Amino acid sequence: MRGAGSGFKRGVRHIVGPPLDWERIARWTAGIVAGDIAAIATVFAQHGAPSPGLVWNPAIDDSQADPLRVLTAYWRGLAGAGAPPHLKQVDPVELRPALGYVMLLDAVEGGRDFRYRLYGSIISAISGFDMTGKLLSEHPANAYVTEFGIATYRAALQRREPVYTERSPVGAVQTTSWQRLALPLADDSGAIVRFLAGTAPIARDGRTLRSAF
C-alpha cells in the first residue's frame, strides 16, 4: 500500500494522486450518512484490508490516541446545542497538546473535494509527504483509501456532525491502525466550510507514534 499506510521514508515525496471513482465516492457517501459501510467493507476486503471502523458523534474515549481525545474534548467545548462551532472560534494555542497531528481542511465546490490548509508536522514526517495546500483527491494513498476519506468528509458535511474512523493499513510494518477524526466548523451563514481534523498512527504496542523512527 502506498502513502500513509506503507511505512516510513526519509524526506518529502512528490505527491501524485491516483485516479478516483467519483461515482463510487457518491455511493459511499450515502452509505456513510446512513451508517451503512457494508459496500465499503467489501472493497477493503478485496484489497486484503479489514473493514474500517466508523463512529458518528464519537465520545472522547472512542480513540486511544491522546491527540484525538484532546480534539474531541476541545470541539465539544466549543459546540453549541446542536450547532457546530464557528471556524473563527478555533484557537491554535489551545490545541497545543495535539499539534503535529492536527489538520485543517476546507470544503471545495460545496464539498466535492477538500483542500488541506494544514497538515500536521508529525503526520508529514511519518507518512513522508506534506499535503498542505493540496486536495484530498491528490493524496497518494491507494485509490479506495482516498475515496473512503473523501466520502467520510462529505458525509460529515451533510450530517453536520463529527465522525471518527479507524483503518488498518495493508503491509504496514510499524502501525496497526490509523485513527482519524473529522470535526465540522461553520461560517457566518452556518454552512459547514471547514473541518478541524486529526489523524494518529497507532503502533503495535498501542502507542501513538510521534516520529518516523
Secondary structure by P-SEA (a helix, b strand, c coil): cccccccccccccbbbbccccaaaaaaaaaaaaaccaaaaaaaaaaacccbbbbbccccccccccaaaaaaaaaaaaacccccccccccccccccccccccbbbbbbcccccbbbbccccaaaaaaacccccccccccccccaaaaaaaaaaaaaaaaacbbbbbbbbbcccccccbbbbbbbbbbccccccccccbbbbbbccccccccccc
